[in-house]
Amino acid sequence: MTEILVPQGQWEPDQEAALATWLYEEGEAVQAGVTVAEIMVEKTSFEIAAPASGTLCIAVAEDEIVVPGQVVGSIK
C-alpha cells in the first residue's frame, strides 16, 4: 500500500486548506502520476498525483480541512 499525502511547502502553514475534490471514486484503478485529488487554499488549487498505480482508497472526504503531509488516501 502506498500513501497519498497532502503536498508540503506549497502554501503558508497558517493558511487553511481543504480537500476540494476527488477526481476518481473509491475503488477505481488509477495510474501513477495522474491527478487524483485537488486541494484548495484560499482561491488557489493544488493537485495531488497518484504516487503509484493501483486501486484508490479514500481516507479523507471532500471539503475536510487538511494539513501538509497528512495522509488523505492510499493506493493498493
KARA-V707411 format. One record per pair of residues at least 12 apart in sequence whose ideal C-beta (glycine too) atoms are under 10 Angstrom apart, sorted by sequence separation. I is the first residue (numbers start at 1). J is the second residue. If there is no record, write none. Layout:
{{I,J} {I,J}}
This chain:
{{23,35} {24,36} {35,47} {36,48} {37,49} {59,71} {60,72} {6,19} {23,36} {24,37} {34,47} {35,48} {36,49} {37,50} {59,72} {60,73} {22,36} {23,37} {35,49} {36,50} {58,72} {59,73} {21,36} {22,37} {23,38} {34,49} {35,50} {36,51} {58,73} {59,74} {21,37} {22,38} {33,49} {34,50} {57,73} {58,74} {20,37} {21,38} {32,49} {33,50} {56,73} {57,74} {19,37} {20,38} {21,39} {31,49} {32,50} {33,51} {48,66} {56,74} {57,75} {19,38} {20,39} {21,40} {30,49} {31,50} {32,51} {33,52} {34,53} {37,56} {55,74} {56,75} {57,76} {18,38} {19,39} {20,40} {30,50} {32,52} {33,53} {36,56} {54,74} {55,75} {56,76} {18,39} {19,40} {20,41} {30,51} {31,52} {32,53} {37,58} {54,75} {55,76} {17,39} {18,40} {30,52} {31,53} {32,54} {36,58} {52,74} {53,75} {54,76} {17,40} {18,41} {30,53} {31,54} {37,60} {40,63} {50,73} {51,74} {52,75} {16,40} {17,41} {21,45} {23,47} {29,53} {30,54} {38,62} {48,72} {51,75} {52,76} {16,41} {17,42} {20,45} {23,48} {29,54} {30,55} {37,62} {41,66} {48,73} {50,75} {4,30} {15,41} {16,42} {20,46} {22,48} {24,50} {29,55} {30,56} {40,66} {15,42} {17,44} {23,50} {28,55} {29,56} {39,66} {11,39} {17,45} {27,55} {28,56} {10,39} {12,41} {15,44} {17,46} {19,48} {26,55} {27,56} {37,66} {39,68} {2,32} {11,41} {12,42} {26,56} {27,57} {28,58} {6,37} {10,41} {11,42} {24,55} {25,56} {26,57} {27,58} {4,36} {7,39} {24,56} {26,58} {4,37} {6,39} {11,44} {23,56} {25,58} {26,59} {39,72} {10,44} {22,56} {24,58} {11,46} {37,72} {10,46} {22,58} {36,72} {37,73} {36,73} {22,60} {7,46} {19,58} {22,61} {36,75} {6,46} {7,47} {19,59} {22,62} {7,48} {19,60} {21,62} {6,48} {7,49} {18,60} {19,61} {20,62} {21,63} {5,48} {19,62} {20,63} {32,75} {4,48} {18,62} {19,63} {31,75} {4,49} {18,63} {19,64} {30,75} {4,50} {5,51} {18,64} {19,65} {20,66} {29,75} {4,51} {17,64} {18,65} {19,66} {26,73} {2,50} {3,51} {4,52} {17,65} {18,66} {2,51} {3,52} {16,65} {17,66} {24,73} {27,76} {2,52} {16,66} {17,67} {22,72} {1,52} {2,53} {16,67} {17,68} {19,70} {22,73} {2,54} {4,56} {1,54} {4,57} {17,70} {19,72} {1,55} {3,57} {4,58} {6,60} {13,67} {19,73} {4,59} {13,68} {1,57} {3,59} {4,60} {11,68} {10,68} {8,67} {9,68} {6,66} {8,68} {9,69} {5,66} {6,67} {7,68} {8,69} {6,68} {7,69} {8,70} {5,68} {6,69} {5,69} {6,70} {5,70} {6,71} {4,70} {5,71} {6,72} {3,70} {4,71} {5,72} {3,71} {4,72} {5,73} {3,72} {4,73} {5,74} {3,73} {4,74} {2,73} {3,74} {4,75} {2,74} {3,75} {1,74} {2,75} {1,75} {2,76} {1,76}}
